[in-house]
Amino acid sequence: MTKTTAKAPLAGTPSLLRAINDRAALELLLENGPLSRTQIGTLTGLSKPTASQLLARLEAAGLVLPVGTTAGGPGPNAQLYEVNPAAGHVAGLDVTNSEIRVAVADITGSTLAEHAVPTKGVPAAETVAKVAAAVTETVRAAGLAAGSLRTAAIGVGGAPDPVTGKLRYASHLPGWHSPRLVEELSEAIGAPVSIENDVNLAAVAEQASGAARGSEDFVLLWAGAGTGAAIVIAGRLHRGFTGGAGEVGYMPVPGSPVARDVRRRKFGGFQELVGTPAVRTLAREHGLGAPTAEDSIAKALETPGAGDAFLVELAGRLAVGLAAIVAVVDPQLVVLSGAVPTAGGERLRALVEDELARLSIARPEVRSSALPGSPVLLGALQRALADAREAVFSTH
């Protein structure tokens, strides 16, 4: 019998330890702004000589820049450093059936330019070219040269299948169903591309800097032209086996038609209660007709009596769907986002929270989105930044 001897695990090599320290320092600089060598040493536990060597490496690699000195304290002024914004650039996109919105940001997350182009009437065969042109225009507006992007992330009202990569639940987006879509977009844009469900990206943005910051278990409910949910468990998005977790528009709920043969039929379920067409219909029933759902809600907020009744009924509809979701997921927090909750503001939020507490044993806190602008676009930038930083910070 041959005797085998187990090998002891290898200790971290000097290069690996340097890479870990460098990444930790870069993350601290992103989170805390300009820091001195002493501050970086204190926060990382590194000695002053090691912190000095680290900063020299990062400066030589073009990842950090000296940006002035401390002043006003005892002793000599200390040099301050920050992450070099030009170390990488990314694009985030929010794609709907009516427009493409693009934002370009530097590696620190500062947005340099935004641009929007209409897509109605664009032939499906021209989708990739239209997206690439929108990105090119935004890159130019940001003052960057062509080919400057490290990554791009795209939010769409659908769900990429994790096995096949094919976009599901997106019949409203012609031109987005090619089996080679990601490769085609990457080639046209000139940077690696990722595609993610738009509501999932809204949750990414809320967790990074919005209403769900600090929360690792929450549900984001989006109600607007479409209805969807994002589910975050233990800090991570739950996408489901086919990528369709949170596609609650067709979810059977009391008060709406049950959608059968859902792959063909375009109505029924939760969407029929809280989508913008349903909100406009409900508003007309209460004598609050207006050109858009948002206008109808605004009118209700200013109309005692009929407006109060409308808001209570709308809150009840939102709460019915949320009760079904909460019963399964039991989240710490619910975030309301999309055109309908945003228009309703604090008044609608409070009504939804009260009604949900009556319908559900679990009683999560309900918050409104705390993000300016498009949560989907912000989430797309966050996703692109995470990918770019992984690439840039790990390979210098």
Solvent accessible surface area in square Angstrom, and as a share of the most:
residue,aa,sasa,rsa
1,M,241,1.08
2,T,118,0.69
3,K,182,0.77
4,T,119,0.69
5,T,117,0.68
6,A,98,0.76
7,K,191,0.81
8,A,82,0.64
9,P,129,0.81
10,L,176,0.87
11,A,88,0.68
12,G,38,0.36
13,T,72,0.42
14,P,94,0.59
15,S,66,0.43
16,L,93,0.46
17,L,91,0.45
18,R,107,0.39
19,A,48,0.37
20,I,95,0.48
21,N,39,0.20
22,D,2,0.01
23,R,61,0.22
24,A,42,0.32
25,A,0,0.00
26,L,0,0.00
27,E,70,0.31
28,L,40,0.20
29,L,5,0.02
30,L,42,0.21
31,E,122,0.55
32,N,79,0.40
33,G,24,0.23
34,P,66,0.41
35,L,13,0.07
36,S,4,0.03
37,R,98,0.36
38,T,64,0.37
39,Q,79,0.35
40,I,0,0.00
41,G,7,0.07
42,T,105,0.61
43,L,96,0.48
44,T,40,0.23
45,G,67,0.65
46,L,35,0.17
47,S,61,0.40
48,K,112,0.48
49,P,86,0.54
50,T,47,0.27
51,A,0,0.00
52,S,39,0.25
53,Q,110,0.49
54,L,0,0.00
55,L,5,0.03
56,A,61,0.47
57,R,66,0.24
58,L,0,0.00
59,E,73,0.33
60,A,94,0.73
61,A,48,0.37
62,G,28,0.27
63,L,7,0.04
64,V,1,0.00
65,L,70,0.35
66,P,62,0.39
67,V,57,0.33
68,G,41,0.39
69,T,72,0.42
70,T,47,0.28
71,A,86,0.66
72,G,85,0.82
73,G,49,0.47
74,P,139,0.88
75,G,59,0.57
76,P,130,0.82
77,N,91,0.47
78,A,37,0.28
79,Q,69,0.31
80,L,31,0.15
81,Y,32,0.12
82,E,50,0.22
83,V,4,0.02
84,N,23,0.12
85,P,44,0.28
86,A,68,0.53
87,A,17,0.13
88,G,5,0.05
89,H,21,0.09
90,V,0,0.00
91,A,0,0.00
92,G,0,0.00
93,L,0,0.00
94,D,14,0.07
95,V,4,0.02
96,T,55,0.32
97,N,87,0.45
98,S,44,0.28
99,E,56,0.25
100,I,4,0.02
101,R,76,0.28
102,V,0,0.00
103,A,1,0.00
104,V,0,0.00
105,A,0,0.00
106,D,9,0.04
107,I,0,0.00
108,T,48,0.28
109,G,30,0.29
110,S,60,0.39
111,T,64,0.37
112,L,71,0.36
113,A,14,0.11
114,E,105,0.47
115,H,58,0.26
116,A,52,0.40
117,V,25,0.14
118,P,100,0.63
119,T,23,0.13
120,K,156,0.66
121,G,80,0.77
122,V,40,0.23
123,P,70,0.44
124,A,50,0.39
125,A,104,0.80
126,E,91,0.41
127,T,11,0.06
128,V,33,0.19
129,A,65,0.50
130,K,64,0.27
131,V,0,0.00
132,A,14,0.11
133,A,61,0.47
134,A,2,0.02
135,V,3,0.02
136,T,63,0.37
137,E,66,0.30
138,T,0,0.00
139,V,10,0.05
140,R,146,0.53
141,A,66,0.52
142,A,20,0.15
143,G,68,0.65
144,L,38,0.19
145,A,74,0.57
146,A,97,0.76
147,G,69,0.66
148,S,33,0.21
149,L,17,0.08
150,R,109,0.40
151,T,13,0.08
152,A,1,0.01
153,A,0,0.00
154,I,0,0.00
155,G,0,0.00
156,V,0,0.00
157,G,21,0.20
158,G,0,0.00
159,A,1,0.01
160,P,34,0.21
161,D,15,0.08
162,P,89,0.56
163,V,121,0.69
164,T,95,0.55
165,G,44,0.43
166,K,105,0.45
167,L,9,0.04
168,R,78,0.29
169,Y,101,0.38
170,A,2,0.02
171,S,83,0.53
172,H,80,0.36
173,L,4,0.02
174,P,86,0.54
175,G,22,0.22
176,W,10,0.04
177,H,62,0.28
178,S,38,0.25
179,P,118,0.74
180,R,119,0.43
181,L,9,0.05
182,V,56,0.32
183,E,85,0.38
184,E,50,0.23
185,L,0,0.00
186,S,25,0.16
187,E,125,0.56
188,A,46,0.36
189,I,22,0.11
190,G,51,0.50
191,A,6,0.05
192,P,87,0.55
193,V,15,0.08
194,S,38,0.24
195,I,25,0.13
196,E,11,0.05
197,N,15,0.07
198,D,28,0.14
199,V,10,0.05
200,N,4,0.02
201,L,0,0.00
202,A,0,0.00
203,A,0,0.00
204,V,27,0.15
205,A,1,0.01
206,E,0,0.00
207,Q,50,0.22
208,A,40,0.31
209,S,65,0.42
210,G,13,0.13
211,A,10,0.07
212,A,0,0.00
213,R,152,0.55
214,G,78,0.75
215,S,7,0.05
216,E,102,0.46
217,D,55,0.29
218,F,0,0.00
219,V,0,0.00
220,L,0,0.00
221,L,0,0.00
222,W,49,0.17
223,A,0,0.00
224,G,1,0.01
225,A,87,0.68
226,G,37,0.36
227,T,16,0.10
228,G,6,0.06
229,A,3,0.02
230,A,0,0.00
231,I,20,0.10
232,V,2,0.01
233,I,78,0.40
234,A,69,0.54
235,G,26,0.25
236,R,189,0.69
237,L,31,0.15
238,H,87,0.39
239,R,96,0.35
240,G,29,0.28
241,F,180,0.75
242,T,43,0.25
243,G,7,0.07
244,G,14,0.13
245,A,26,0.20
246,G,12,0.11
247,E,64,0.29
248,V,16,0.09
249,G,12,0.12
250,Y,85,0.32
251,M,38,0.17
252,P,89,0.56
253,V,11,0.06
254,P,105,0.66
255,G,74,0.71
256,S,17,0.11
257,P,72,0.45
258,V,78,0.45
259,A,13,0.10
260,R,164,0.60
261,D,87,0.45
262,V,63,0.36
263,R,208,0.76
264,R,189,0.69
265,R,98,0.36
266,K,133,0.56
267,F,94,0.39
268,G,1,0.01
269,G,0,0.00
270,F,0,0.00
271,Q,43,0.19
272,E,65,0.29
273,L,11,0.05
274,V,0,0.00
275,G,0,0.00
276,T,24,0.14
277,P,86,0.54
278,A,16,0.12
279,V,0,0.00
280,R,89,0.33
281,T,57,0.33
282,L,1,0.01
283,A,0,0.00
284,R,133,0.48
285,E,124,0.56
286,H,46,0.21
287,G,60,0.57
288,L,3,0.01
289,G,35,0.34
290,A,21,0.16
291,P,105,0.66
292,T,59,0.34
293,A,2,0.01
294,E,71,0.32
295,D,63,0.33
296,S,0,0.00
297,I,0,0.00
298,A,48,0.37
299,K,87,0.37
300,A,1,0.00
301,L,68,0.34
302,E,143,0.64
303,T,41,0.24
304,P,115,0.72
305,G,48,0.46
306,A,41,0.32
307,G,0,0.00
308,D,52,0.27
309,A,48,0.37
310,F,0,0.00
311,L,0,0.00
312,V,85,0.49
313,E,70,0.31
314,L,0,0.00
315,A,1,0.01
316,G,18,0.17
317,R,46,0.17
318,L,0,0.00
319,A,0,0.00
320,V,37,0.21
321,G,0,0.00
322,L,0,0.00
323,A,17,0.13
324,A,41,0.32
325,I,11,0.06
326,V,1,0.00
327,A,83,0.65
328,V,130,0.74
329,V,37,0.22
330,D,96,0.50
331,P,7,0.04
332,Q,118,0.53
333,L,3,0.02
334,V,0,0.00
335,V,0,0.00
336,L,4,0.02
337,S,1,0.01
338,G,7,0.06
339,A,33,0.26
340,V,1,0.00
341,P,5,0.03
342,T,97,0.56
343,A,26,0.20
344,G,1,0.01
345,G,28,0.27
346,E,110,0.49
347,R,95,0.35
348,L,1,0.00
349,R,41,0.15
350,A,34,0.26
351,L,40,0.20
352,V,0,0.00
353,E,48,0.22
354,D,74,0.38
355,E,42,0.19
356,L,2,0.01
357,A,28,0.22
358,R,174,0.63
359,L,84,0.42
360,S,13,0.08
361,I,179,0.91
362,A,29,0.22
363,R,173,0.63
364,P,12,0.08
365,E,82,0.37
366,V,2,0.01
367,R,87,0.32
368,S,37,0.24
369,S,31,0.20
370,A,64,0.50
371,L,26,0.13
372,P,110,0.69
373,G,68,0.66
374,S,13,0.08
375,P,17,0.11
376,V,5,0.03
377,L,7,0.04
378,L,59,0.30
379,G,0,0.00
380,A,0,0.00
381,L,11,0.05
382,Q,64,0.29
383,R,49,0.18
384,A,0,0.00
385,L,4,0.02
386,A,56,0.44
387,D,59,0.31
388,A,0,0.00
389,R,45,0.17
390,E,94,0.42
391,A,42,0.33
392,V,6,0.04
393,F,4,0.02
394,S,59,0.38
395,T,103,0.60
396,H,90,0.40
